[in-house]
Each structure stands twice: as C-alpha cells, then as structure tokens.
Amino acid sequence: MDLSKLCVHTITTKPWPLEKALEEYSKKGIGGISIWENAIEELGAVQSGELIHSYPIDVVSYVRGGFFAHASKSKRDHAINHNKKLIEEAAAIGAPLLVLVCGADPEQSLEVSRMQIQEGIEQILFFAQQHNVQLGIEPLHPMYAASRSAINTVKQANAMAEEFDDNYLGVVVDVYHIWWEPELEKQIARCGANNNLLAYHICDWKMPMTDILNDRGLMGEGSINLQEIRAYISDAGFDGFHEVEIFSNKYWAMDQHIFLDNIIKAYQKHS
C-alpha cells in the first residue's frame, strides 16, 4: 500500500535519534515526519533543518507548544516566550504547523485556564504569522483536564479557533483524545467547513491500560473505530497526513525496526 500519506512522529520511535528516524522512515517510503522538540536538541534547529531536508520526506508538524495556563503570571510569561522560540524552531526546520497542548493548572478553574489559553494564543498568533507557521489547538481527553489541557473536546477547540477566525489557527484531531465524543461526526464536519482541520493523529485506546500517558496502542489493538473516524475526516475535506503518535513504554523497549514494521502493517490494515 502507498505510504505517501503516512507520517510518524519522532516520539513514536523515541529510542532513535533524529537522523536514524529519518533514515528508517525514508527507507520504508513513509511520506511524512513530525518532529518533537527533544529530537532537535543535539543539533539545534538550523542544523536539524538541513539534515531533515537532505531526506525525501515531508516535515508535517513540530510538537509541541502551548501550556499557556498557569496560576503564576511569571509562568504564563515564560510560556509565551517559549512558544515564540518554538515557532522560530518550527520555521527553521520547515514545519508548517506547531501543535499546541494548551495547558491547565489544578490550582485554578477550567474557565480561568481557558481564558489564559485564549490570551496566550492572542499573544503569539501574529508572531506565528510572521514566521509562516500555523498553530493547531489539540483537544486532550478529559483525564488530562486538570493538568495538561483545559480544551477537551473538538467542540471547544472549534469554538476557540472560530473566535479568532484566522488562517494561521486551527484544530488538531487526535483519535486517542476524542474518539469517545458523542458529537464527533458533527464537530469534525464543522471543523472542516471552517477550514480549521489542520492535522490528524492516530493510535489506539487499549484495555486494560497500564499508564494513561505511556500505554497507547497500535492501530487495531484497542477500542477506537479508526475507519469510521477516517470517514469523518475524509468527508470533512481533509486529505493530509495520517500521523502515528504513540507513547508506549512497551513499544519503546522493543526493537524499533520491528516496531516500525508493525506500525506500517497496522496502518495498512486498520487505518
């Protein structure tokens, strides 16, 4: 099967350094790569960008910005400065999109956190425009609402993106976080109708789960109806990459060549 629309996040094959990931993904004919911040630490953004562009693979996104919500003003200010740095790095590696995990703080209400998220995006949006980098709001599962993101549904992400009505801001749909939503088809259609559907991440929801962060499943070994969600995405007009983003202590511990082969098989069969 054609793998030109398959993208793998560097965090998925976390044990591999950037150059190894680029080499192995390209060798398999995988069309895209999403770069995590830790993957460019050794070389820096400029040299990493040069390395990436020496391989026949598209940079799909840079991951991850956000974390705007804090009870402390100094931490909110630090988040703004860090996001501007990430935007500069995204531009340097040729990534068209910075994914935003928007943040939350258990010391304050979700409403306050959402207000701070909106204010944070306001403060970096023009900077993103100047660097030709889009920003993607990624809603996270409600189990992360207290500490990682106060944006927990596609509906909430849609509302925030529509509030700005800007081509440089949209929504990232990750099946791990949104597969349970009762209005999912409607909200994905809404997202597409407003040209706000910027990225699509895939994996699976395993049962039992040993760790809410680092026990994601390969496509097809869990509860998510990936083919149904893929149909929603397609009907909404999305024709971009299908990005495999798997955090897994189990899979990080195995031979990454075998794991990559399993990713490709799971993508072909279940996605």
C-alpha positions as CSV (number, residue, x, y, z in Angstrom):
1,M,0.0,0.0,0.0
2,D,1.1,3.5,-0.7
3,L,2.7,5.1,2.4
4,S,2.9,8.6,1.0
5,K,0.2,9.9,3.4
6,L,1.6,8.1,6.4
7,C,3.5,10.3,8.9
8,V,5.3,9.0,12.0
9,H,6.2,11.2,15.0
10,T,9.7,11.0,16.2
11,I,8.4,10.4,19.7
12,T,6.8,7.2,18.4
13,T,10.2,5.7,17.8
14,K,11.7,7.6,20.8
15,P,14.9,5.5,21.2
16,W,16.1,6.6,17.7
17,P,17.9,9.9,17.3
18,L,16.6,12.2,14.5
19,E,19.0,11.0,11.8
20,K,18.2,7.3,12.4
21,A,14.4,8.1,12.3
22,L,14.8,10.0,9.1
23,E,16.9,7.2,7.5
24,E,14.5,4.4,8.6
25,Y,11.2,6.2,7.7
26,S,12.6,7.2,4.3
27,K,13.8,3.7,3.6
28,K,10.3,2.4,4.1
29,G,8.7,5.0,1.8
30,I,6.9,6.8,4.6
31,G,5.9,10.2,3.3
32,G,6.0,12.4,6.4
33,I,7.7,13.0,9.7
34,S,6.5,15.2,12.7
35,I,9.4,16.4,14.7
36,W,9.3,16.6,18.5
37,E,11.3,19.3,20.4
38,N,13.6,16.8,22.0
39,A,14.7,15.4,18.6
40,I,16.5,18.6,17.6
41,E,18.2,19.3,20.9
42,E,21.5,17.8,19.9
43,L,22.0,19.6,16.6
44,G,19.8,22.7,17.1
45,A,17.0,23.9,14.8
46,V,19.1,25.1,11.8
47,Q,21.4,22.0,11.5
48,S,18.4,19.8,12.1
49,G,16.5,21.5,9.3
50,E,19.4,20.9,7.0
51,L,19.6,17.3,7.9
52,I,15.8,16.8,7.5
53,H,15.8,18.4,4.1
54,S,18.5,16.0,2.9
55,Y,16.0,13.2,3.1
56,P,13.0,12.6,0.8
57,I,10.3,13.1,3.5
58,D,8.0,16.0,4.3
59,V,8.0,17.7,7.7
60,V,4.4,17.7,8.8
61,S,4.5,19.4,12.1
62,Y,6.6,20.5,15.1
63,V,5.5,19.2,18.5
64,R,4.6,20.7,20.9
65,G,3.8,24.2,22.1
66,G,1.1,25.6,24.3
67,F,0.9,25.1,28.1
68,F,-0.4,28.7,28.4
69,A,-2.4,28.2,31.6
70,H,-0.8,28.9,34.9
71,A,-1.9,30.5,38.2
72,S,1.5,32.2,38.2
73,K,2.0,35.2,35.8
74,S,5.7,34.6,35.6
75,K,5.0,31.1,34.3
76,R,2.4,32.4,31.8
77,D,5.0,34.9,30.5
78,H,7.6,32.1,30.3
79,A,5.2,30.1,28.2
80,I,4.7,32.9,25.7
81,N,8.5,33.3,25.3
82,H,8.9,29.6,24.9
83,N,6.2,29.3,22.3
84,K,7.9,32.1,20.3
85,K,11.1,30.1,20.4
86,L,9.2,27.0,19.2
87,I,7.7,29.0,16.4
88,E,11.2,30.1,15.3
89,E,12.4,26.5,15.5
90,A,9.4,25.2,13.5
91,A,10.3,27.7,10.8
92,A,13.9,26.7,10.8
93,I,13.1,23.0,10.3
94,G,10.5,23.8,7.7
95,A,7.5,22.7,9.8
96,P,4.3,24.3,8.6
97,L,2.5,23.7,11.9
98,L,3.2,24.0,15.6
99,V,0.9,21.7,17.6
100,L,-0.5,23.2,20.8
101,V,-1.2,21.3,24.0
102,C,-2.9,24.2,25.6
103,G,-2.3,23.6,29.3
104,A,-4.2,23.7,32.6
105,D,-3.5,24.3,36.2
106,P,-5.2,22.4,39.1
107,E,-4.9,25.5,41.3
108,Q,-7.5,27.3,39.3
109,S,-10.8,26.7,37.5
110,L,-11.1,25.3,34.0
111,E,-12.8,28.6,33.0
112,V,-9.7,30.6,34.1
113,S,-7.4,28.2,32.3
114,R,-9.4,28.5,29.1
115,M,-9.3,32.3,29.3
116,Q,-5.5,32.2,29.7
117,I,-5.2,29.8,26.8
118,Q,-7.1,32.3,24.6
119,E,-4.9,35.1,25.8
120,G,-1.8,33.1,25.2
121,I,-2.8,32.4,21.6
122,E,-3.5,36.0,21.1
123,Q,0.0,36.9,22.2
124,I,1.8,34.5,19.8
125,L,-0.5,34.5,16.7
126,F,1.0,37.5,14.9
127,F,4.5,36.1,15.6
128,A,3.4,32.8,14.0
129,Q,2.0,34.6,11.0
130,Q,5.4,36.4,10.6
131,H,7.2,33.1,10.5
132,N,4.6,31.4,8.3
133,V,3.8,28.7,10.9
134,Q,0.2,27.7,11.7
135,L,-0.9,26.9,15.2
136,G,-3.0,23.8,15.9
137,I,-5.2,23.5,19.0
138,E,-5.2,19.9,20.1
139,P,-8.1,19.0,22.4
140,L,-7.0,16.4,25.0
141,H,-9.0,13.7,26.7
142,P,-10.8,14.9,29.9
143,M,-8.5,12.8,32.1
144,Y,-5.9,15.5,31.4
145,A,-8.2,18.4,32.1
146,A,-6.6,19.3,35.5
147,S,-3.0,19.5,34.4
148,R,-2.4,19.3,30.7
149,S,-5.2,20.9,28.8
150,A,-8.5,22.7,29.6
151,I,-9.5,22.2,26.0
152,N,-11.0,18.7,26.0
153,T,-13.4,18.3,23.0
154,V,-13.3,19.1,19.3
155,K,-16.3,21.4,20.0
156,Q,-14.3,23.5,22.4
157,A,-11.3,23.6,20.0
158,N,-13.7,24.6,17.2
159,A,-15.2,27.4,19.3
160,M,-11.8,28.8,20.1
161,A,-10.5,28.6,16.6
162,E,-13.7,30.3,15.3
163,E,-13.3,33.1,17.8
164,F,-10.0,34.1,16.1
165,D,-11.2,33.3,12.5
166,D,-7.6,33.3,11.3
167,N,-6.0,31.1,8.7
168,Y,-3.0,30.6,11.0
169,L,-5.0,28.9,13.7
170,G,-6.9,25.7,13.5
171,V,-7.6,22.3,15.2
172,V,-5.6,19.1,15.5
173,V,-7.7,15.9,15.8
174,D,-6.0,13.1,17.7
175,V,-8.2,10.0,17.9
176,Y,-6.8,9.0,21.3
177,H,-8.3,12.1,22.9
178,I,-11.6,12.5,21.0
179,W,-12.8,9.0,19.9
180,W,-15.4,9.0,22.7
181,E,-17.2,12.3,21.8
182,P,-20.9,11.9,21.2
183,E,-20.9,14.7,18.6
184,L,-17.7,13.7,16.9
185,E,-19.0,13.4,13.3
186,K,-20.8,16.8,13.6
187,Q,-17.8,18.6,15.1
188,I,-15.3,17.2,12.6
189,A,-17.7,18.3,9.8
190,R,-17.9,21.8,11.5
191,C,-14.1,21.9,11.7
192,G,-13.7,21.1,8.0
193,A,-16.4,23.5,6.9
194,N,-14.5,26.3,8.5
195,N,-11.2,25.2,7.0
196,N,-9.8,24.6,10.5
197,L,-8.9,20.9,10.3
198,L,-5.1,21.1,10.3
199,A,-3.9,17.6,11.4
200,Y,-5.0,14.1,12.1
201,H,-3.2,11.8,14.7
202,I,-3.8,8.1,15.0
203,C,-3.1,5.3,17.5
204,D,-5.5,3.2,19.6
205,W,-7.0,3.0,23.1
206,K,-6.0,-0.2,24.8
207,M,-7.9,-2.0,27.6
208,P,-6.6,-2.6,30.1
209,M,-4.4,0.4,30.1
210,T,-1.4,0.4,32.4
211,D,-0.5,4.1,32.1
212,I,-2.7,6.9,30.9
213,L,0.2,8.6,29.1
214,N,2.6,5.9,28.0
215,D,0.5,2.9,27.1
216,R,-1.1,3.9,23.8
217,G,-1.9,1.1,21.4
218,L,-1.1,0.3,17.8
219,M,-3.9,0.9,15.4
220,G,-6.3,-2.0,15.6
221,E,-5.4,-3.3,19.1
222,G,-7.9,-1.2,21.0
223,S,-11.4,0.4,21.2
224,I,-11.2,3.2,18.6
225,N,-13.2,2.8,15.4
226,L,-10.5,4.3,13.2
227,Q,-12.1,3.6,9.9
228,E,-15.3,5.4,11.0
229,I,-13.3,8.4,12.1
230,R,-11.2,8.3,9.0
231,A,-14.5,8.6,7.0
232,Y,-15.5,11.7,9.1
233,I,-12.1,13.2,8.4
234,S,-12.4,12.5,4.7
235,D,-15.9,13.8,4.4
236,A,-14.8,17.0,6.1
237,G,-12.4,17.5,3.2
238,F,-9.1,16.6,4.9
239,D,-6.6,15.0,2.6
240,G,-3.4,15.4,4.7
241,F,-1.2,13.0,6.5
242,H,-2.3,10.3,9.0
243,E,0.2,10.9,11.8
244,V,1.1,7.9,14.0
245,E,1.7,9.3,17.5
246,I,2.2,6.5,20.1
247,F,3.7,6.9,23.6
248,S,4.4,3.5,24.8
249,N,6.9,2.1,27.3
250,K,6.2,-1.3,25.9
251,Y,7.0,-0.3,22.3
252,W,9.9,1.9,23.2
253,A,11.5,-1.1,24.9
254,M,11.3,-3.3,21.7
255,D,13.5,-3.4,18.6
256,Q,12.4,-0.2,16.8
257,H,12.8,-1.8,13.3
258,I,10.2,-4.4,14.2
259,F,8.0,-1.7,15.8
260,L,8.2,0.4,12.6
261,D,7.2,-2.6,10.5
262,N,4.3,-3.2,12.9
263,I,3.2,0.4,12.5
264,I,3.1,0.1,8.8
265,K,1.1,-3.1,8.9
266,A,-1.4,-1.6,11.4
267,Y,-1.7,1.5,9.2
268,Q,-2.4,-0.6,6.1
269,K,-4.9,-2.9,7.8
270,H,-6.8,-0.7,10.3
271,S,-6.4,3.0,9.3
